[in-house]
Amino acid sequence: GIEDFYTGALGDLVAADLGALGSPVGAADLAAHRALRPAPLSVATQAGRLYNSAPPTQGIASLLILALAEQAGCGPGESFGHVHTLVEATKQAFLWRDAHCGDAAYMARDAQGLLDDADARAAMAAQIDPDRALPWPQPSQWGDTCWFGAADAQGQVVSAIQSTYFEFGSGLVLPQTGITWQNRGASFRLAETGWNALKPGRKPFHTLNPALAELTDGRVMAYGTMGGEGQPQTQAALFSRHVWHGMDLQEAISAPRWLLGRTWGEDSTTLKIEDGLDPAVYAALEQAGHVVERVGPLTAMMGHAGAVVREADGALYGATDPRSDGGVAAW
């Protein structure tokens, strides 16, 4: 079983290969590892209760974007108000994330406490100017991910995500087992102290954040995407379109998306937007101070999103991203 990976024969092979390849991770580190099952973060909204993963992930950012945008008054679907409010909510969420989010054992601020504090969230939402863009950029985070979701007839709904971080992780394939060793530790800062500084036993900040929502109408929705900085933004786009504005789930995923900042394969920190929105929306965003970069239709930099929804009566439906090679299957 899973213990064999850390302390059994398989663990011995892993440790031996890591040592031969020059890794400082050894048998004692594997044996000392313990998987944790922290409670998910959640926030109550008018549409229902939204869930996401706890630190050291950026799940707090995904939940804050939707909570702040709802409180600030997100405009109608595909309008300037819709895109602008979600982008500005993203900035507020990322500012908090980048200042406070990491290994929970080292955090001075409580992520769930913020989500439960209506006054604190109202103060953050009040920072959103409905007409003007907050100057950007801030430093970006890297990431690379694959999301998948599932639902069954018994009512179980799963939102899951995994990553080796860089393409092919660390680039090390362990010869005796064929295991590709991941590279999440690369996100640590090589500093003595401070945010995300490398320390023994510390968990690195990372971007993986599978989302799930229990809606007031009885639906349960699992949704997510790959794409580092873009994950919370894509989640906000598809959730707001489908749940707030009633757009068909596949259309909500296929419709033009935006990305504030940098994602894998891109270095610029502009507000990148796909083609396909009303031309007046692009013009209004630029007028408001956004540095808009048109990137063409259906670009992979916008992530590979998907969603599975279970209706209150047990009916299931799902959608996948035309930007990727994903799919939806039922059996």
N, C-alpha and C positions, 0 to 999 in steps of 0.2 A: 504493500500500500504506500501511502504518501510518506510514511516514516522512513521507508527504504531510501528515498531520495536524499534524506538528510543524514541518516545514521547507519544505514545498512550497506549492502554490497554495492548498490548503485551509487550511494553517497561516497564510498571509497574510490570508485572509478572517477567520479566527478572531481573530487579533491585532488586525486593524483594528476589528472589532466590539467586542471587549473594550475597546479604547482609547476608542471612541466612547461606551461605556456607563460609563466611569469606572473600569475595573478597572486595578490596578497591574500585572497580568500582561501582558507584552508578547511580541513576537516572539523576543527573546533568551531569555526564560524558557522558551518552548516549545522552542526549538532546543537548550537546555541539558538538557532533560529526558531521562532514561534510565530505561527500565523495568527492574526487577530481578526475578530469579527466585531468591529465597532458598530454602534448604532448609526444608521444613516442620518444625514442632515435632512430637515424638512421645514417647509414654510407653508402657512395657510394663506390661500388666495381666494378670491371670489369664485374662481373656476373649480377649486378643490385643493387638496393638499399635495404639494410637489415634493419629491424625494430626490436626493442625490448623495454621492459618496462623501464621507467625512475626510478631513485633513489626514495625510498630507496632500490630498488631491485638490483640484480647483473646483470641486462641486459647489462650494460656497458661492463662487462667482456665477455659476449657471442659475442658481436659485435667486441670487440677488438681482440679476438682470431682469427676470420676469416680475419679481416682487416690486422692484423700483419702477419699472415701466408701467405696471398696473396702477401704482400709486400716483405716478406723474401724469397719467392719462394718455395712454398710447393711442395714436390716431387710427383712422380706418385703414383697412388692409391695402397694402401696396402704395400708400400715400407718403408724402414727405414726413408727416407726423409719425407714421408707423416706423419708418426706417430711422429717422432722426432720434426719436425717443429711445429706441432700442440701442442705438449706437452710443448715445449719451449715458444710458444706464450701464452699458458695458464699461465705459470709462470709469464710472464710479465704483463698479464692482471690481474692476482690475486694480484700481488704486488701493482698495482695502486688501485684496488678495495679495498683491505684491508687497504690501507693508507688513502683513500679519500672518499669512497662511504658510504652513509647513508642517513638520512633525508636531503632532498635538502636544507631545511631552515638553516641547520648547516654546509653545505659543503663549504669549502674554494676553491675548484677546481670545474670547470664546466664540467660535463660529455659530454654534446653535444659539447662544445667548443673543447674538446680533439678530438672527432670524426671528427670534421670539420677541424682540424689543420693537414694538410698533413705533415708538417715538424716535428711536435711533434710525430706523429705516425711513421714517418720514423726513428726518433731517437730511439723509442722503438723497432722497428723491427731490427735496427742495433745491439741491444743487444743480438739478437738470434745468437748463434754460430751454424753453420750448422753441426759441427762435435762433439761438446761436450755439455753435459747436465749441466745446471746451478744447483749448489748444492741446495738441497731441503731437508726437508720440511720447510714450513712456517705454522703458526697457521691456522687450518681449521675451516670452519663454518659448523654447523649442518643444516639439513633440511629434510623435508618429504612432498611429493607433488603428485598431480594428474593433468596431462595435457590432454586437449581434443581440437580438432579442427573441424571445419565445413565449408562447402562451398555450395553455391546454384546456381541455374540457372541464377539468376540476377547478378552474379558476386561478391556477398558478400563472403568474406573469413574471418573466425574468428580463432584466436589462443588464447586459454584461459587456465588459470591455477588456482588452488585453493589449500588450505592446511589448516589443523588445527595444523600444525607444528609437535608436538610429536604425537606418536600413541595415538589416542583418545584425542588429544589436551591437555587441562589442566587436563584431567581426571574427570572433573566436568560435569555431566549431570543435567541440571536444571529441578527439579522435576515437575514443573507445565506445562512446555512446551516441554520437551524432547530434548531441544537444547543442543548439545555438545559444550562447550565453548572452543574456541581455545587458543593457548598458545604462540603466536608470541612474546609477551613481554619478554619471557624467554631469548631472544637473547640480551637484553640490558646488558651493563656492569654496575655493581653496583659501580660506581665511581662518584666522584664529577664533573669531567670535562673530556674532551677528546672524542675520537671516540666512538660513540654509547653509551654514558653515559645516564643513565635513568634520564629523566626530564619530568615534566608535559606537556602533549600535543605533545611530541616528538614521531616520528614514528621509530620503530626499523628497522635496516638493516635486510633484508631477502633475500632468494635465489630465490623466484618465478620469472621466466622470460620467458613468452611465446614469441616465435619468429615468424616472418613473413617476407617474401621476395617478392619484386616485381622484377622479372627477366627481363633482356633485351630482351628475346625472347617472352615476353608476358605472361609467366606463373606467377601465384601467388601461393606461397607455405607457408602454415602454418605448423609449426613443433615445437616439444618440448618434454619434458620428466620430470619425477620426479627424485629426487636423490641428492638434496643439492649441494655439491661441484661438483658433476658429471654433473649437467645440462648443463653448458656451454661447457663441453668437449664432451658430447654426441651430442649436437647440432652441434658442429664443425665436428664431425666424419660423421654424416649422411648428412649434407649439402655438405661437401667437396666431399664425395663419389658420391652423386647423381648429384650435379650441376657442380662441377669442373671436375669430372672423368667419368661422364655419366653412373654410375652404376644404375641398376634398383632400384627403390625406396625401394621395400621390401628387396632386397639383401643388400642395404645400411644400413638398420636398423638391419637386421639379422646378418650381418658380425661381426667378433670379434671386441670388443671395449676395450678401456683402460680407466683407472681412475687414475689420479694423486692425491694422498692424501686420505683423509678419507671421507667415506660416511656413511649413516645410517647403524647401525649394525656392523661397522668396525672401529677399532681404529688405525690401521697401516697407515703410510703415504708414503708407497712405490708407485711405478708406477705399478699398477695392470693391467694385460693384460690377456684377455681370450685366450684360445687355439684356433688354427685354422689359424694363420698367417704362412707365410713361416718361417721355423726354423731360417733362416739366419737373419730375422728381429729381433728376440729376442736377438740373439747373437750380432748383430750390436748395438742395444740399450744398452746392458750391456757394450760393449766395449766403448761406448760414455760416460759412467758414470752414466747411469740411474740405479736405484735400482729396478730391475724388479722382480715382484712377479707373477708367473703364477697361475691363479685362476680357471682353468677349462673352459668348454664351457657354454655360455648362462647363466651367473650368474645374479641374480636379483640386485646385488650391482651396476651393470652397468646402472641401471635405466630402466624405462618402456617407451620407445620412441614411437612416432607416427607422422604421417605426412599426410596432405591432400593437393593436388595440383590441381589447376584449370588451364587448358590449355588456350591458347589464343582463341581457337575456342569454348570454353565452356565445353569441355570434362573434366571430373573429375576422379581422381584416388587417392588412399590412401594406406597406409600400417600401420601395427601395429607390436608390438614387441613380438617375441616368448618367451621373458623373463617374460611376464606378462599375465594377463587374459583379456587384451584389445581386441578390434575388430574394423573392418571397416564395415560400413553399408551404403547402398544407397537406396533411395526410391523416 
